[in-house]
Amino acid sequence: MADDPLVTIDRHIIDQERRRPEATGAFSNILHDIAIAAKIISREVNRAGLVDIVGSAGKFNVHGEDVRKLDEFADEVMFNTLDHTGHLCVMASEEVEDPIPIPDEFPCGNYVLLHDPLDGSSNIEANVSLGTIFSIHRKISKGERGGLEDLLQPGHKQLAAGYVVYGSSTMLVYTTGAGVHGFTLEPSIGEFLLSHPGMKIPDPGKKIYSVNEAYYKRWSPGQQKAVDELKDAGFSLRYIGSLVADFHRTLLYGGIFMYPADAKSPKGKLRLLYEAAPLAMIIEEAGGGSSNGAGSILNVEPEELHQRTPLYLGTRHLIEAMEAALQSDG
């Protein structure tokens, strides 16, 4: 019998769970709830120009960035969809300074969720693709309710990671360490359907590099040299400025995405726990590489909840070449 093309994300999650006899179903339910939250956020993103939700909320997040109204909405959706289920012990959001506890009236579980509720929201008015990024860990603290210790875990301990891209179509891509799988939202039936099973980054892939080259003069000599060599080798620049969108293209086409440290941001700009680590898990599971310029993002030990990092993601040999070039900086 031919493979059934109508595989919903729920069916796929259940099939994955059945391969693990020790599974209790809680982990699968978290992924199911994230998919529900993604549908709600997708609906609002797609009608953002029609309702009073686009624009600034008139305040700033922990990073000093202007909080957009849709940011707030997405953050609330993620929390309200997952706070009461009894599967999580604590959450963390890129938009919130401190760990987000599970309300006392709800039971706690054995898992931890970190998320960037709406990546690329500064591009809302320009109708550029936005995204949601998420990461799931197992609780490691002793108490009933989780805390900072549970959130500050390195990327190689992630149980699952994924992202949703809200573009011409809405796609959810995730991995639990058993392959990377992509699902496209079919709006007429409101279901995520398996459209990209077993995703692998092409190698060698297309000759594409993605970086904000306007910062060239701020870069280290090694970073400048590496980009110059890519151009000399015939690579083309493709940069959207929305992390999820740039990453999604890199995963599908190959090449390299870079957000290096520079003179203004010597520790990098992107967030280790909410952006870098989950995308690193996905790209490495898909056969690619990740780096902070010195080694895999997945091996970085987090020290702060909102820690920043340089970030390189893409075809493995390009990541290795980039690390070699950066060593010349000393």
N, C-alpha and C positions, 0 to 999 in steps of 0.2 A: 504494500500500500504506500502511496506517495505521502510525503510529509504533509501534515495539515498546515496550511499557510496561516490559519487563524489561531495563532497561539497568543493568548492574552498574557499580560505581565503577571497576573495572579496565577494563572496556570503554570507559567514558567517558574515562578517562585516556589510553588508547591512541588513541581517536579524536581527542582534543585534540593528542596528540603528532604524529599524521600530518599535521596542518596546518602543522607546522614542519619543513621538510626538513632543517634543521641539527641536529635533535634526535638525541641518542645513545641515549636510553632511560634514562640514569642518573637524570634528574630524575623521570621517571615512576615509576621503581622506589622512589624515596624516598617519594612519595605513597602508593604501594602498601603500603610497610612501615608508614607511619603509620596506615593503615587497619587493618592487622593489629593493631598495638599498641592501637588504639581498641577493637577487638573484645575483646581480653583484659582491658583495663581495665573495659569495660562489664560483662563477665561478673562481675568481682569486686565492682563497685559494686552490682550487682543482688543479690548474695548476701552483702553486707556484714553484714547483721544475723544471718546464720546461721553465720558463722565468726569466729574471733578476729582480726579485722582492723580493726574499728572501735575508735576511741579514740586516745589519745596514745601516741607512740613514746617519750616521756620525754626529748625534747631539742628544741632550737629551731633554726630555719633562719637564714640570713644576715640576715633582717629582724627577728629576735627573736621570731618567731611560733612557737607550738607546732606541731611537726611531727606530723601525724596518721599513723597506720600506713598508711592507704590512700594518703597522699601518697608515702610511701617506695616502696610497691609500684608506683604509677604511674610514678614517676621511674625506677625500675629497669627497668620494662617498656620505656619509651621508649628508654633507653640500650641495653639488650640486644637490642632489635629492630633498631637502626640502627648499632651501633658497628662491625660486622664486614663491612658490605656493600661497602666500597670506594668509596662515593659521597660520603661526608662527610669534611671535613678537620678539623672541630671542632664541638662542641656547647656549648650553655649552657642551664641550667635555672634557673628562679626559685628552686628549692630549694637551689642550690649556689652558693657564693660566687665561685669562680673558673671560668674556661673549662674545659670538660671535653674533654681531648684524646682522640683516637682511640688505643686501645692500640697499642703499637709493633708487635705481631705482625700487625696488620691493615693493609691498604693504605689510602691516603687518596684522596679524590676532590676535586671542584671545588665542593662545596656546603657550606653552613653551616646548621645547624638550631638555633633557639632555641625554647624551649617552657615553658609553665606546665603541668606534668603533671596537676594536679588542682585547678582553680579551684573555690572555694566549699566546700572540705573541712571548714570549721568547722561546716557545716550537715549533715554526714553523719548524725548521730544523728536529726535531724529529718526525714530522708527528702526533703530538698530537692534539686532538680536540681543536678548538678555538671557540670564541663566540663573539657576539655583545649583549650589554645590553642597554635598553632604558627606559626612564621615561617621561611621559607627564603630565604637569600641566596646569591649567587655568591661564591666565594672571590676576594679581591682582593690578598692578600699574595703575596710572591714565593716563600717557602719551600715545601717539600713539604707540611708540616703547618701547619694554620691556627693562628691565635691571636686575641688581643684585637682587633686591627685588623679582622679579618674579621667579628667580632661587632658592633662599634660602627659600624654603617651605618644611615643614615636610612631611614625607612619607605618613601620613594618608590623605593628601590632593591630592595625585596623582589621576589623572583621569584614567590612564592606565599605565601598565608596562609590559615589556616583554623581551625576550632574543631570540637569534638565536644561535644554536649550529652547528658548521661546523665539522661533524664527518664522520662516515661511510655513513651517510645520513645527509642532512641538515634539521633541524627542527626549526620552529618558534613557540614559546609558548608565549601567552599573556593573560592578563586579563584586563577587564574594570570594575571590581567589580561585575561581573555577571558570575562567574565561570572562571576556567582556561582551556584554550583550546590549543591543540597542532596540528601543521600542518607540514606535511612532504613534502619536495620539490620533485616532480616527474620530473626528468630532461628531460625526453623524450618529455614532453609537456610544461615544464617551468612554472608549477603551484604548489603552495602550496595547498595540499589537506588535509582536516580534517582527522586526524588519531588518535587523542587522545582527544575526547570530554569530558568535565566535569572532568578534572584531579583532583584526590584527593591523598594526600600523604597517603600511607598505615599506619595504626595504629593497632597493634604495629609495623608492618613492619619488615624488616630484621635487624639483629643485626650488624649494620655497623656504625663505626665512622670514620670521615674523618678529618684529621688534619696533619700538618707537625710536626711529633713527633721528628724530629731532634732538635727542639727548646725546648724540654722538660725542660732542665736545666734553661732556661730563664723564665719559667712560674712561676706564683704565686703558693703557696702551695695548694690553693683551686683548681686551674686548674689541677695541677698534681694529686691531690687526685681524682678528678672527672674522669679523663682518666684512672687512675688505677682501679677505681671501674667498669668502662665500660669493661675493659679487664677481670676483675675477674668475670663479669657477662656473659662472653663468646662472647663479641663483637669482630669483626674482623676489622682491619685497612684497609681502601681503600682510597688512596689519589693520585690523578692524578697531581695536581699542576696547573690545569687550572680551574678557579673558575666556569665558566659556565658548564664545564663537570662534576665537582664534585657536583654542585648543581643539575644538571639534573638527575644524578644518585640518589641523595637523594630524589628528588621529586618522582621519579618512584618507588624506593625500600623502602624508609623510612630510619630511622636512624638519624644521626646528623652530620652536617658539622660545623667545628669550625675554626675560625682564631682569636685566642685570643690576647689580649695585652701581651707583655712580657717585659723583662728588657731593651731590645734594642728599642722596639716600645711601650712605655707605653700608647699611645693613640690609639693603633691598627695600622693596615697597610692598610686595604681596605677602599675605598672611600665611604663615606656615600651617596652622591647624585647619583653617577654613577653606583655603584655596590650594596651596602647594601640595600638602600631603595627600589629600584625596585624589587629585589629578595625577600625582606621581604613582599612586597605586594602580590607577587605571592604565596609564601609559606603559608601566612596566609589565603588567599582566597581559597587555596587548603586544608585547615583544619589543617595546621601545625602551628608552632610558629617561631618567630624571636626574637632576643635579642642582646643587646650590653653587656650583662652580668648583667644588672640591670633591664631591662624592654624592651618592644617592640621597635624595630628599628623605627617603624612607628611613635613613639611619640617623637623621638629625634628632637629638634629644631636646624637646621643647622645655624652655625655662619660664616662659610667660604665656598667658592665654592669648595675647594679641601680638605675639612675636612675628617679626617680619623676616623675609629671606629673599635673596636673589633666587631666580627660578629659571631653569632650562628644561624643556620637555621636547621629546621628538624621537627621530630615528636614532638608534643606539650609537652607530658609528659617528654621527654628527655630534652627539653629546660627548663622546669620548674625545673627539677632536677639539671641541670647545674647552673641555677641562685642561687638555694639554696646552692650548693657547694661553689660558688664564694663568698657568703656572709660571709663565714668563714675567708676570707682574711681581713675582716674589712674594 
